[in-house]
Amino acid sequence: MFRITRLTDYGMVLMAELARNEGRLLNAADLAAQVRVPAPTVSKILQMLLRRRLLESVRGAGGGYRLARPAAEISVRDIIVALEGPIALTECNLDEGHCEQEAHCAIRGNWHAINHAVRQALDGISLADMLRPDFAPQLRMETGEAGLPARRATIPVRPATGRAANGAG
């Protein structure tokens, strides 16, 4: 199964909550209560997002966390990479030499293209998009034969339903 971790799912929920309160400082305890995620988990996620400069923190009384830049400028990819590391669907997409089959793999180039498409799709969805209840991603696919210009197709994707009570899911 291909899916993000629970920590990343919770991270997206936390980032969405911070985006809904854009500019306001929210402390870890308040965030934990608002999104119904255990405080230690929230603190761990906030530190990871802070290290990747997606958040700013203010210490002291009245301190807390806020987005480091507007929600429209933070991509879903930014958040996933901050919490999980580089997006790589296969070992060969991490670094050269990670796969013992890469020297004679007939599909390696295709995996690189697929990985690039996934990264591009996640880069094209902002945190602000994630807040829109009517948001439906548009996948842009380029196809073409060798030597011919690529044709572009836009495919609407229906949003998923059945989200958990805390928005995670």
C-alpha positions in Angstrom: 0.0 0.0 0.0 1.2 3.4 -0.9 0.3 6.1 1.7 1.7 8.8 3.9 2.4 8.1 7.5 0.0 9.0 10.3 2.5 11.6 11.5 2.4 13.3 8.1 -1.4 13.1 8.1 -1.5 14.8 11.5 1.0 17.3 10.2 -1.3 18.3 7.4 -4.1 18.7 9.8 -2.0 20.9 12.1 -0.8 23.0 9.1 -4.4 23.5 8.0 -5.3 24.6 11.5 -2.5 27.1 11.5 -3.5 28.3 8.1 -7.1 28.8 9.3 -5.6 31.1 12.0 -3.0 32.6 9.7 -0.9 35.2 11.5 -2.2 34.3 15.0 0.2 32.5 17.4 -1.1 29.2 18.6 0.7 27.2 21.3 1.2 23.4 21.1 -1.4 22.6 23.8 -4.1 24.6 22.1 -3.3 23.1 18.8 -3.4 19.6 20.3 -6.8 20.3 21.8 -8.2 21.8 18.6 -7.2 19.0 16.3 -7.6 16.2 18.9 -4.0 14.8 18.5 -1.9 13.9 21.6 0.3 16.9 22.8 3.6 15.0 22.5 2.8 14.1 18.9 1.9 17.7 18.1 5.1 19.0 19.7 7.2 16.5 17.7 5.5 17.5 14.4 5.8 21.2 15.2 9.6 20.8 15.8 10.0 19.0 12.4 8.0 21.7 10.6 10.0 24.4 12.4 13.3 22.9 11.3 12.2 22.9 7.7 11.2 26.6 8.1 7.5 26.1 7.4 6.7 27.5 10.8 8.0 30.4 13.0 7.9 30.2 16.8 7.7 32.9 19.4 8.9 32.1 22.9 7.5 33.4 26.2 4.1 34.3 27.5 1.6 34.6 24.6 4.1 32.8 22.3 3.4 29.9 20.0 3.6 28.9 16.3 2.5 30.4 13.1 3.1 29.8 9.4 6.4 31.1 8.1 4.8 32.2 4.9 1.3 32.5 3.4 -0.7 29.2 3.0 -0.8 29.8 -0.7 3.0 29.6 -0.8 3.3 26.3 1.1 2.8 23.2 -1.0 1.6 19.8 0.1 5.0 18.5 -1.1 6.8 20.9 1.2 4.9 19.5 4.2 5.4 15.8 3.2 9.1 16.3 2.6 9.4 18.1 6.0 7.9 15.2 7.8 8.9 12.2 5.7 12.0 13.2 3.8 12.4 13.1 0.0 9.5 11.7 -2.0 10.7 8.5 -3.8 8.4 5.8 -4.9 11.3 3.4 -5.5 14.8 3.0 -4.2 16.3 4.2 -7.5 14.6 7.6 -7.0 16.5 8.3 -3.8 20.1 8.3 -5.0 22.3 6.5 -7.5 23.5 3.2 -6.1 20.6 2.4 -3.8 19.3 -0.4 -5.9 21.4 -3.4 -6.9 19.3 -3.7 -10.1 19.7 -0.2 -11.4 22.5 -1.0 -13.9 20.3 -3.3 -15.9 16.8 -2.2 -15.0 14.6 -1.6 -18.1 12.0 0.5 -16.3 14.2 2.8 -14.2 13.6 5.8 -16.4 9.9 5.3 -16.3 10.0 5.2 -12.5 11.9 8.5 -12.5 9.2 10.0 -14.8 6.4 8.7 -12.5 8.2 10.0 -9.4 8.6 13.4 -11.1 4.9 13.5 -11.9 3.9 12.7 -8.3 6.3 15.4 -7.0 4.9 17.9 -9.5 1.3 17.1 -8.6 2.0 17.5 -4.9 3.9 20.7 -5.5 0.9 22.1 -7.4 -1.4 21.8 -4.4 -1.1 24.5 -1.8 -2.0 24.5 1.9 -4.6 27.2 0.9 -6.1 24.7 -1.6 -6.4 22.1 1.2 -8.6 24.5 3.2 -11.1 24.9 0.3 -14.1 22.5 0.8 -14.7 22.6 -2.9 -11.1 21.9 -3.9 -10.7 19.3 -6.7 -7.1 18.8 -7.9 -6.5 19.1 -11.6 -3.9 16.7 -12.9 -2.0 18.0 -15.9 -0.6 15.2 -18.0 1.7 15.8 -21.0 1.8 13.1 -23.7 3.6 13.1 -27.0 5.5 10.8 -29.3 9.2 11.3 -30.0 9.7 14.4 -32.1 6.2 15.6 -31.8 5.0 18.4 -29.5 3.4 17.2 -26.3 -0.4 17.4 -25.9 -1.7 18.5 -22.6 -4.7 17.0 -20.9 -6.3 18.2 -17.7 -8.1 15.6 -15.7 -10.4 16.6 -12.9 -10.1 14.4 -9.8 -13.0 14.0 -7.4 -12.2 14.8 -3.8 -12.2 11.8 -1.3 -15.1 11.5 1.2 -15.4 9.9 4.6 -12.9 12.0 6.5 -12.2 11.3 10.2 -13.6 13.7 12.8 -10.3 15.5 13.3 -9.9 16.0 9.5 -7.2 13.3 9.3 -7.9 10.5 6.9 
